[in-house]
Structure formats: C-alpha cells, structure tokens
Amino acid sequence: MKILFKLYLLVFIVSFFGVASRVLPEAFAADLIAGRSNSLSFSQVLAQAARRPTVLAAEARATAADLEADAVFRAAWLPNIEARYSVNDRDHNLSLPTPVGSLPLGDGSWQTFGTRITQPLFDPARALYAIPAARSQATAADYSARRRQEEMVAAAGHVFFDIQVLDARRQSLQKYLEALQKRVAESQILWAGGRILKADLLKVRLAQDNVAQEMLSLNQHRKVATWSLGRATGTPGPVEPFGKAQFPAISQLRSEKSETNLTETNPPEINSNEERSDLLALQHQIVAVDGQGKTLRAAALPRFELQLQWTWSDQDIVTPESWGEGALALVWNPFAGGQRLAQAKARFAEAQALDELLEEARQGVRLEITRAQAAMVVAQGEIALGQTGVEQAQEYQRVTRERFLAGRATTARLLEAEAALNEQRTKSSVAAIELQRAHLEFHLAEGSLLSLVTGYGN
C-alpha cells in the first residue's frame, strides 16, 4: 500500500510540473504585463474612451463646421472693406491745345490710392437660406461627433467585456486542468496496477495537453486584448481592467420571456426622433442640403448693397486730388448659364436620398433595440440555467468518476463528464457578462449611453 501511495505521489508531481512548465510561464508573463500596465475600472474605461483621439477628431470637425456657419453669417451681414494702390505709366503726356500753346494736363506717370466699403443690406440667398443651411450643417456635425463618441464608448465597453469573458474561460479552464491533472495521476496508478490499458492513460494525457494548449492560447488572446483596451481608451500601452460593470436598471426591458413579447408586431416604443444622435444628425443634414438648394435658386434674386468709396490720385491738374463717392446699389444676376438651376436640383435630389436613408435608419434603431432586449432576455435565462447546470454537471462528474474508479465507466465517459462540467462553469460565468453587454448595446441603440458614462458602479 505504501508503495502504491509513493508511486501515486511521484506520478502526480511529475505530471503537475510537466503541465505547469508550459502553462505557468504564460500566466506569470500576464501578471508581469498587468503589473506594468494601467488598471482601469469599467467607468474609467468608458470615460477615457469618450476622450480618445478619434472622438477629439470628430469634435474638431464639428468645430470647423460651426466656424464655417459663422463665416456665412459674416459674409451676409458684415461690411467688406477693400483698399487698393496702383502706380500707372502712360506712353505720352496729356496736353490741351490753346492759342498760346499746349497746356500740360499732367505727367505720364501717376499714383492712385483708394478704399472701398461695401455693406450688404439684404441678400435673399444668404439671409433666408444660406445662413440657416450652414447652421443646420454645423448642428449635424455636432450630433455626428456625439454619435461617434457613443460608438467609441461602446467599443471600449465591448473590449472590457471580451477580457472578462477570457478571464472567465481561463478560470474555468484552470479548474478543468487541475481536475485532469488528478485524473492523469489516478490513471497512472490504475495503469500500473493493470486495471486500465495504456491507451486510456494516453487519452487522459492527451486531453490534459489539449487543455494546456488552450490555456496558452487564452493567455495570448488576453495579452492582445489588453493592448486593444489601451487603444480603445486612447492609452499608449496595455490596460488591465478591474472590477465589474453594473448598469442601472432598464425600465424599458420586457422581463417576460414569452415568445409573444419577443415577436409582437408593434415595434418597441422609442423616441427615435429625439434621442439618437445619428438620426438627429441626418435630420439636420437634410435641412442643410435642402437649404443649399434653395440658396442656389435664390441667387437669381436681386440683392441690395451700400457702397462707399474714397480715392486719391495725382494724375492731372484738372481732377481733384481726392474725392469720395457713395451709392445704393441693386445687383442682379438673373441668369448664369443655367448652372444654378441644375445645381439646385442636384441638392434637392440629395436631400430626398437622405430622407429615405433617415426612414431606414429609424427602422434600424427599432431593430437594434429589439435585438438588445432579446439578448438581455436570453442572458437572464442563461444565468438562471447556469446556477442549476453547474450543480448537475458536478454531480454527474462525481458519479462518473466513482464509476470509473470502480471499473464501470470508460475513460472517454469520464473525460466527457469533466468537459461538461467545464462547459457549464464557463456558461454560468459568461452569461452574467453577456447580460451587461446586452445592457450596453441597449443603451447604445437607445442613444442614452453618454448620459450614463459617469454613473456606473465598479
């Protein structure tokens, strides 16, 4: 009996360190990376993702559009001041013939300096259409930047959840690996005692090696995911997540799991016209493009200007050295080759195309919200199922192991029981994470994600 116990202990130590030599270095390397990298909670990840360079670029474009709108307003109402200076030269001097001889009228070279102020009084194209169109364009750019910010926040949240899923799988796989190490040691003793074939022992070892390789793969994927989280938060380097994500309760979630609630013909109630930034951006873009078309069409109307001018010249002795002029001008360009009408029709056609895209985008919003609600219902069911699934898998694994030791179950059946237990553990851990992911998708689809960035628990 003592000999069998020593043999069991020796085989267990050898098998454990054989696998540990392949798995532990990867885990140790991951711990080193975690020690050197930044650590952020879920709320911190979302807050930093809201200020990543991609978001700042979108905000800069929105600022540029706002400045363009300000430029259109200034061109419509503020004066235009122009100054000019010239040096002129004539090939002969002007003179006036008289009975007593020629009277020179000035030199062949002279200088002229003048300034001109043009004050727009009323330009129908700019005042009635161009200014509102530019403002709508700037508002659309602002809403587009806000939607881009929401998408970047959601992308960072997904990476956070991906790492949590990897950690859950690694944790379950580690327990599975430890169980297989024990199975290898037990199978070694049973094979030494002639109770199982060597093929059965090799089958358990192969399963252990496969799980060790899968653990190695998960460690590498997690290493890449931390760098991806760093990019999603605008951090130069890997970022380690810590804590858990906890979204506020969603009153819009239909908690009933019946088939009728998920397939009812009425779409979910959403404020698509008021909530979603991308829909608001499309609406303002339609107004802007339509206004651009009306601006082109209104360019055929006359405009009124006040013109003031002062000129100084030393050209000749007849005209005064300097003089001023003033005029109330009506400027009218009724025909410009027909290009304005064609361009206006093109802008109206584009506005119609954007209107069709807006209707389809509204349908897409309803689909996204319905999909997120369905995902939450499924995840809640997975959580409830996982609580009993792990217990049942543990009991099945215990009974199968006892039958295997008694010679009434095959090695394949024992490995199936171990794999089933690992699968149930993984499903139970991942289901809670997927529920939070579905919450994230719901808030993104609804357009309320940014309002929650500072309200998460860790």
Buried (B, 14 or more C-beta within 10 A) or exposed (E): EEEEEEBBEEBBEEBBEBBBEEBEEBBEEBEEBBEEBBEBBBBBBBBBBBBBEBBEEBBEBBBEBBEEBBEBBEBBBEEEEEEEEEEEEEEEEBEEEEEEEEEEBBBEEBEBBBBBBBBBEBBBBBBBBBBBBBBBBBBBBBBBBBBBBBBBBBBBBBBBBBBBBBBBBBEBBBBBBEBBBBBBBBBBBBBBEEEBEEEBBEBBBEBBBEBBEBBBEBBEBBBEBBBBBBBBBBBEEBBBBEBBBEBEEBEEBBEEEEEEEBEEEEBBEBEBEEBBBBBBBBBBBBBBBBBBBBBBBBBBBEBBBBBBBBBBBBBBEEEEEEEEEEEEEEEEEEEEEEEBBEBBEBBBEBBEEBBEBBEEBBEBBBEBBBBBBBBBBBBBEBBEBBEEBBEEBBEBBEEBBEBBEEEEBBBEBBBBBBBBBBBBBBBBBBBBBBBBBBBBBBBBBBBBBBEBBEEBEE
